[in-house]
C-alpha cells in the first residue's frame, strides 16, 4: 500500500516512533496475516450470532415453548457480549490484546460446542450467555490489535475489511442453517460453530502482540525490534529505544479514567448512543426476521434465504464506508449510512407484498446498516489513545450490545401486541435516525479524534 522506507537510527539519540514506521512502511505479510486472523475471529462471531435465529423456531416447536419464550434465548448471548466487552477492554489494555484474544476465542468455541448437547431452553440460554462472554471479549481486542497495526491512510478500509468477516460469517450461518438443520438437525450448527474457533485458537499463537501496546507498557526492545523487522526489512534498531506520539500514550491514566475524562467524555456518550441504536435495528432484524417472515406467510426456506440476503448485502457496505472514511469526514459518512438504512428498512416494511422488490430492499438495508455498524469500531479506535483504546472500543461495543438485547427481545412482545411485520420494520427507522443524528453532532464537535 505504501512504498518501503528505510528507518535509520536517529543520530540525535531520539527514540523511534513506531507509529511512524507503520504509517510509512509497505503493508507487510505479517500485517496481512494479522488481518486474516482477526477476520476469521469476527467471522466466527457472525456465524454464531445469526445461526441461533434459525435454531430458535425449530427448538420452539421441538420443546413446545411459545415464540415469546425465544426472547431470552436470543438476548442471552447479547447480554454476555455486553458484559464480556466491558470487562475485556480494560483487561486488554492491561495484559495485552493477544492474551485476551486467545482466552476468549477458546472459551466461546467450547461453549458453542457444548450448546449442541443442551436438552432444555433454560440450559441452552445459560450456555448462550457464556458464549456471549467469550465473543464480547474477542471482538474489541481484535479491532484494537488490527487498528494498531494498520497505517493511518488506510486504517478505516482495513478494519472494515476485517469486519466483512462478520457479514460473511453471518450469511454463511444463514445459508448453512437452511441446509444443515433440515438434514442434520439443529445441533449441527453449534458443532460447526464451536469446532472452528477451537482450531483457530491454536493458529492465533503465531500472531504478535500489538506493537503500540508493547511500547507503551515498556516491553523489552528486542521484542519490539523483532516485530518491526517483519514489517520493514530495511529497519535498523535505534540506540534510544522506541516511543509513540504523546497523544497516543494516554498520559499514564487508567483506561477507564481516560474514557470519562473531560476531553473524551461527551464523545464516549455519543458513540455509545449511536451504537446502541444501530444494534436495536440490527438484532431485531437478524434475530426475528425468520420468524417474522414465517408470520407473513413465507416458507421456512424463503424466510431463511430472505434473512441471509440481509447479511449478504452487508458485505458491500463496510468496504464502501471504509473507503469513503479514509477520504472525507468519517463521522458524516457513517451518519449518512445510518440514515439511509432507516429509509430502506422503512420501505421494506411497506413492500412485503412485492416479491420482486422485497429481496432488493432487504439486501440494500443490509448494505447501509452493516456499513454503518462495522464502521463504528473504526471511529472508536481512532478516538482513544493506546492506553485506553481497547477499553474505548470495548465499552462502546459493550454499552451498544444492550441495544442488541432490546432489539432481540422486543420482537416477541411486538408480535404479541398485534403489530404486523410491516409496522415492526417501519418502526426501526426511528432508532436508525437517532444513530445518524448523534454522529452528526459528534462530527461538529471541536475534537473528534485523538490528535
Secondary structure, DSSP 8 states (H G I E B T S, - for coil): ----------TT---EEHHHHHHHS---HHHHHHHHHHHHHHHHHHHHHHHHHHHHHHHHHHHT--GGGHHHHHHHHHHHHHHHHHHHHHHHHHH-HHHHHHHHHHHHHHHHHHHTT--SHHHHHHHHHHHHHHHHHHHHHHHHHHHHHS-GGGHHHHHHHHHHHHHHHHHHHHHHHHHHHHHH-THHHHHHHHHHHHHHHHHHTTS---HHHHHHTT--HHHHHHHHHHH-TT----TT-EE--HHHHGGG--HHHHHTSTTTHHHHHHHHHHHHHHHHHHHHHHHHHHHHHHHTT--HHHHHHHHHHHHHHHHHHHHHHHHHHTTS-HHHHHHHHHHHHHHHHHHHHT-TT-HHHHHHHHHHHHHHHHHHHHHHHHHHHHHS-HHHHHHHHHHHHHHHHHHHHHHHHHHHHHHHTT--HHHHHHHHHHHHHHHHHHHHHHHTSS--S--
